[in-house]
Structure formats: structure tokens, C-alpha cells
Amino acid sequence: MVFLVPLELLAVELLIPWTVVRIVLLVLSVYGAVWVLGFIAALSIRPHTVGDGKIFLRFAHFTQITIPLELVESVRSSRHSGYRRAIEISDGVLAMPIGDSTTLSIKLRKPYSVAPKPGKPRQEVREVRFAADDTREAIRVLTAHTSGS
């Protein structure tokens, strides 16, 4: 979307003859581009992390789900797609995709109760799927932390 803003601005400049309308659309386009850049930055500065005996799965500043490492039974690379929301729980599987797909799967030793979003009811999950930028490194880190505990 950010890369389409210049094209959008050019189209508005060429197609809209009214100065006031062009200025309003310019302001809205710039505002939208800044918002998208801010959202991308929020995803970058609040990544999934491992530490203090827990896995912290984050979706920007909107939500954080914490899973104790002691519950991790296995970690594997596994691609799943077709998700429609940023956080989904279905049939005991918590999914936090990027786009519509996940790259990593964590099986839990026993069901664990999580709230998909603040204020939503807690649901039990047996598997956690999420997208990792570097799947191999994520598996190495998670395996090291679960083996060491």
C-alpha cells in the first residue's frame, strides 16, 4: 500500500480538477501511508520472543499471548494457510499468521487456556502455529530453551 501512494497521488492530480478535493485526498493519502508505516513498524519492534521461561507471541501492540516453555512438547516447521484473521483459535489450534499463513507449529504437552484478544473469553489450545521470519532459527531457539528447562 505504501508503494501505491505515489501512483494514487499522481492519478488524483491528473483526474480531479477541483483543488480543494485534491488537497483533501492528498492529506488522506499521506495519513494512510503514515498509518501503514506505523503498523509495519509496530510489527517490527514487537516481534515474537522467547525468555523468562515463556514464549511471547505478539501481534503489533494489539495483543500478546504467553505460553510457558514447560508446556512445549515439540517444535517443527509446518506451513499452514487459509487463515482469515490475525489471531484464530479453532479445534484447539491457536494460529497467528502473517498474511494468511504460518510457518511453525508447537505441540503442547497438555491443553493451555489463552485469550485470543484482551477482553475475549479464554479458550484451551493444544497446538500453537505462528509465522517466523527465520523458521530454522526459531526452532533452534525454542528447542534450546525447552531442552534446557
C-alpha positions as a Markdown table, in Angstrom:
| # | Residue | x | y | z |
|---|---|---|---|---|
| 1 | Met | 0.0 | 0.0 | 0.0 |
| 2 | Val | 2.8 | 2.4 | 0.8 |
| 3 | Phe | 4.3 | 2.0 | -2.6 |
| 4 | Leu | 1.0 | 2.7 | -4.3 |
| 5 | Val | 0.5 | 6.1 | -2.7 |
| 6 | Pro | 2.7 | 8.0 | -5.2 |
| 7 | Leu | 0.7 | 6.4 | -8.0 |
| 8 | Glu | -2.5 | 7.3 | -6.3 |
| 9 | Leu | -1.3 | 10.9 | -5.8 |
| 10 | Leu | -0.5 | 11.1 | -9.5 |
| 11 | Ala | -3.8 | 9.8 | -10.5 |
| 12 | Val | -5.7 | 12.2 | -8.2 |
| 13 | Glu | -3.6 | 15.1 | -9.6 |
| 14 | Leu | -4.4 | 14.2 | -13.2 |
| 15 | Leu | -8.1 | 13.2 | -12.8 |
| 16 | Ile | -9.5 | 15.5 | -10.2 |
| 17 | Pro | -9.9 | 19.1 | -11.4 |
| 18 | Trp | -11.0 | 20.7 | -8.1 |
| 19 | Thr | -8.2 | 22.0 | -5.9 |
| 20 | Val | -9.9 | 21.5 | -2.6 |
| 21 | Val | -10.8 | 17.9 | -3.3 |
| 22 | Arg | -7.2 | 17.2 | -4.5 |
| 23 | Ile | -5.8 | 18.7 | -1.2 |
| 24 | Val | -8.2 | 16.6 | 0.9 |
| 25 | Leu | -7.3 | 13.5 | -1.0 |
| 26 | Leu | -3.6 | 14.3 | -0.7 |
| 27 | Val | -4.0 | 14.7 | 3.1 |
| 28 | Leu | -5.9 | 11.4 | 3.4 |
| 29 | Ser | -3.4 | 9.5 | 1.3 |
| 30 | Val | -0.4 | 10.8 | 3.3 |
| 31 | Tyr | -2.3 | 10.0 | 6.5 |
| 32 | Gly | -3.0 | 6.4 | 5.3 |
| 33 | Ala | 0.6 | 5.9 | 4.2 |
| 34 | Val | 1.9 | 7.1 | 7.6 |
| 35 | Trp | -0.6 | 4.8 | 9.4 |
| 36 | Val | 0.6 | 1.8 | 7.4 |
| 37 | Leu | 4.2 | 2.6 | 8.0 |
| 38 | Gly | 3.4 | 2.9 | 11.7 |
| 39 | Phe | 1.7 | -0.5 | 11.7 |
| 40 | Ile | 4.7 | -2.1 | 9.9 |
| 41 | Ala | 7.0 | -0.5 | 12.5 |
| 42 | Ala | 4.8 | -1.9 | 15.3 |
| 43 | Leu | 5.1 | -5.4 | 13.9 |
| 44 | Ser | 8.9 | -5.0 | 13.7 |
| 45 | Ile | 9.6 | -3.6 | 17.2 |
| 46 | Arg | 7.3 | -6.1 | 18.9 |
| 47 | Pro | 8.3 | -9.5 | 17.5 |
| 48 | His | 7.7 | -12.9 | 19.0 |
| 49 | Thr | 10.3 | -13.6 | 21.6 |
| 50 | Val | 11.4 | -16.3 | 24.0 |
| 51 | Gly | 12.6 | -15.7 | 27.5 |
| 52 | Asp | 11.9 | -15.9 | 31.2 |
| 53 | Gly | 10.6 | -19.5 | 30.7 |
| 54 | Lys | 7.9 | -18.3 | 28.2 |
| 55 | Ile | 7.1 | -17.8 | 24.6 |
| 56 | Phe | 5.7 | -14.3 | 23.9 |
| 57 | Leu | 3.6 | -14.3 | 20.7 |
| 58 | Arg | 2.7 | -10.7 | 19.7 |
| 59 | Phe | 0.6 | -9.0 | 17.0 |
| 60 | Ala | 2.0 | -5.5 | 17.0 |
| 61 | His | 0.7 | -3.7 | 20.1 |
| 62 | Phe | -2.8 | -5.2 | 19.8 |
| 63 | Thr | -2.3 | -8.5 | 21.7 |
| 64 | Gln | 0.3 | -10.6 | 23.4 |
| 65 | Ile | -0.2 | -14.3 | 24.1 |
| 66 | Thr | 2.2 | -16.0 | 26.6 |
| 67 | Ile | 2.9 | -19.8 | 26.5 |
| 68 | Pro | 5.0 | -21.4 | 29.2 |
| 69 | Leu | 8.0 | -23.2 | 27.7 |
| 70 | Glu | 7.5 | -26.1 | 30.1 |
| 71 | Leu | 4.3 | -27.0 | 28.1 |
| 72 | Val | 6.2 | -27.3 | 24.8 |
| 73 | Glu | 6.2 | -31.0 | 23.7 |
| 74 | Ser | 7.6 | -30.5 | 20.1 |
| 75 | Val | 8.5 | -27.8 | 17.7 |
| 76 | Arg | 8.6 | -28.3 | 13.9 |
| 77 | Ser | 8.5 | -26.4 | 10.6 |
| 78 | Ser | 5.0 | -26.7 | 9.3 |
| 79 | Arg | 3.3 | -24.4 | 6.7 |
| 80 | His | -0.4 | -23.9 | 7.1 |
| 81 | Ser | -2.5 | -21.3 | 5.2 |
| 82 | Gly | -6.0 | -20.1 | 4.7 |
| 83 | Tyr | -6.4 | -18.1 | 7.9 |
| 84 | Arg | -8.7 | -15.1 | 7.7 |
| 85 | Arg | -7.8 | -13.3 | 11.0 |
| 86 | Ala | -4.6 | -12.2 | 12.7 |
| 87 | Ile | -5.4 | -14.5 | 15.6 |
| 88 | Glu | -7.6 | -17.6 | 15.3 |
| 89 | Ile | -8.5 | -20.4 | 17.6 |
| 90 | Ser | -10.2 | -23.4 | 16.1 |
| 91 | Asp | -10.3 | -27.0 | 17.2 |
| 92 | Gly | -7.7 | -26.4 | 19.9 |
| 93 | Val | -5.3 | -24.8 | 17.5 |
| 94 | Leu | -4.1 | -21.2 | 18.0 |
| 95 | Ala | -2.9 | -19.6 | 14.8 |
| 96 | Met | -1.1 | -16.2 | 14.5 |
| 97 | Pro | -0.4 | -16.0 | 10.8 |
| 98 | Ile | 1.4 | -13.3 | 8.7 |
| 99 | Gly | -0.8 | -12.8 | 5.7 |
| 100 | Asp | -2.8 | -16.0 | 5.7 |
| 101 | Ser | -0.1 | -18.5 | 6.6 |
| 102 | Thr | 2.0 | -19.8 | 9.4 |
| 103 | Thr | 5.4 | -21.5 | 9.2 |
| 104 | Leu | 6.0 | -23.0 | 12.7 |
| 105 | Ser | 3.9 | -25.5 | 14.8 |
| 106 | Ile | 4.3 | -26.1 | 18.5 |
| 107 | Lys | 2.5 | -29.0 | 20.1 |
| 108 | Leu | 1.8 | -28.6 | 23.8 |
| 109 | Arg | 2.0 | -31.4 | 26.4 |
| 110 | Lys | -1.4 | -30.5 | 27.8 |
| 111 | Pro | -4.2 | -28.0 | 26.9 |
| 112 | Tyr | -3.4 | -24.4 | 27.8 |
| 113 | Ser | -6.0 | -21.7 | 28.2 |
| 114 | Val | -5.4 | -18.4 | 26.3 |
| 115 | Ala | -7.5 | -15.3 | 25.5 |
| 116 | Pro | -7.2 | -14.5 | 21.8 |
| 117 | Lys | -7.6 | -10.8 | 22.5 |
| 118 | Pro | -7.9 | -8.8 | 25.7 |
| 119 | Gly | -11.4 | -9.0 | 27.0 |
| 120 | Lys | -12.3 | -12.1 | 25.0 |
| 121 | Pro | -13.1 | -15.4 | 26.7 |
| 122 | Arg | -10.2 | -17.8 | 27.3 |
| 123 | Gln | -10.1 | -21.0 | 25.1 |
| 124 | Glu | -8.0 | -24.1 | 25.5 |
| 125 | Val | -5.3 | -24.8 | 22.9 |
| 126 | Arg | -3.2 | -27.9 | 22.3 |
| 127 | Glu | -1.2 | -26.6 | 19.3 |
| 128 | Val | 0.2 | -23.1 | 18.5 |
| 129 | Arg | 1.0 | -22.1 | 14.9 |
| 130 | Phe | 2.7 | -18.8 | 14.0 |
| 131 | Ala | 4.8 | -17.2 | 11.3 |
| 132 | Ala | 8.5 | -16.8 | 12.0 |
| 133 | Asp | 10.9 | -14.7 | 9.8 |
| 134 | Asp | 13.6 | -17.4 | 10.2 |
| 135 | Thr | 11.9 | -20.7 | 10.9 |
| 136 | Arg | 15.2 | -22.7 | 11.4 |
| 137 | Glu | 16.5 | -20.2 | 13.9 |
| 138 | Ala | 13.1 | -20.1 | 15.7 |
| 139 | Ile | 13.2 | -23.9 | 16.0 |
| 140 | Arg | 16.8 | -23.8 | 17.3 |
| 141 | Val | 16.0 | -21.2 | 19.9 |
| 142 | Leu | 12.8 | -22.9 | 21.1 |
| 143 | Thr | 14.5 | -26.4 | 21.2 |
| 144 | Ala | 17.4 | -25.0 | 23.2 |
| 145 | His | 15.1 | -23.3 | 25.7 |
| 146 | Thr | 12.8 | -26.3 | 26.1 |
| 147 | Ser | 15.8 | -28.8 | 26.3 |
| 148 | Gly | 17.5 | -26.6 | 29.0 |
| 149 | Ser | 14.4 | -26.4 | 31.2 |
